[in-house]
Amino acid sequence: MEKRFTSASVTNVGDDSGSIEGGSTPSRSLLKECMALLHGMEEIPAAAYTKAVNKLASDPIIKEVFVDMPASRMRDWVLNL
């Protein structure tokens, strides 16, 4: 399955499950929450930020784990991807 990223949307090519496209879905809302938390972190290197965005956009369980992490662990997770 191939994923294409376009302007904060994820489209799963060849698979309709879990696609995040226009509209408000629980998955999209959770991704927005993850992105807000990620943006609130200071001084995250570009490479770590990109890895975190890719991981959060592609894995629904990671999104849930990420929003429940304490802030210090969240930053550690991002920096150790």
C-alpha positions in Angstrom: 0.0 0.0 0.0 1.4 3.4 -1.0 0.7 6.6 1.0 0.7 10.0 -0.6 0.9 13.1 1.6 -0.7 16.2 0.3 -1.4 19.4 2.3 -1.9 17.6 5.7 -4.0 14.8 4.2 -3.1 11.2 3.9 -4.5 9.2 1.0 -4.0 5.5 1.0 -3.7 4.3 -2.6 -5.2 0.9 -3.1 -6.8 0.6 0.3 -9.8 2.5 1.6 -9.2 1.7 5.3 -8.0 4.4 7.5 -7.7 7.1 4.9 -7.6 10.6 6.3 -9.2 13.0 3.8 -11.4 16.0 4.0 -14.1 16.1 6.6 -13.9 15.5 10.3 -13.3 12.0 11.4 -12.0 10.7 14.8 -8.7 9.8 13.2 -8.3 13.2 11.6 -9.2 14.9 15.0 -6.6 12.8 16.8 -4.0 13.6 14.2 -4.7 17.3 14.6 -4.3 16.9 18.4 -1.0 15.1 17.8 0.2 17.8 15.5 -0.8 20.5 18.0 1.3 18.7 20.7 4.2 18.3 18.3 4.1 22.0 17.4 4.1 22.9 21.0 7.5 21.3 21.5 10.5 23.6 21.4 13.6 23.1 19.3 12.7 19.8 17.6 15.2 19.1 14.8 13.7 19.0 11.3 14.6 15.3 10.8 13.0 14.3 14.0 9.9 16.4 13.3 9.5 14.8 9.9 9.9 11.2 11.3 7.3 12.0 14.0 4.8 13.4 11.5 5.2 10.3 9.2 4.8 7.9 12.1 1.8 9.7 13.6 0.1 10.0 10.2 0.6 6.3 9.4 -0.2 4.5 12.7 -3.5 5.0 14.6 -2.3 3.3 17.7 0.8 5.5 17.9 -1.5 8.6 17.8 -3.4 7.3 20.8 -0.2 6.5 22.7 1.3 9.9 21.8 -1.5 12.0 23.2 -1.4 10.0 26.4 2.4 10.4 27.0 3.7 12.8 29.6 5.3 15.9 27.9 8.9 14.9 28.8 8.4 11.3 27.3 6.7 12.8 24.2 9.8 14.9 23.5 12.1 11.9 24.1 10.0 9.8 21.8 10.2 12.3 19.0 14.0 12.8 19.4 14.6 9.0 19.4 12.8 8.1 16.3 
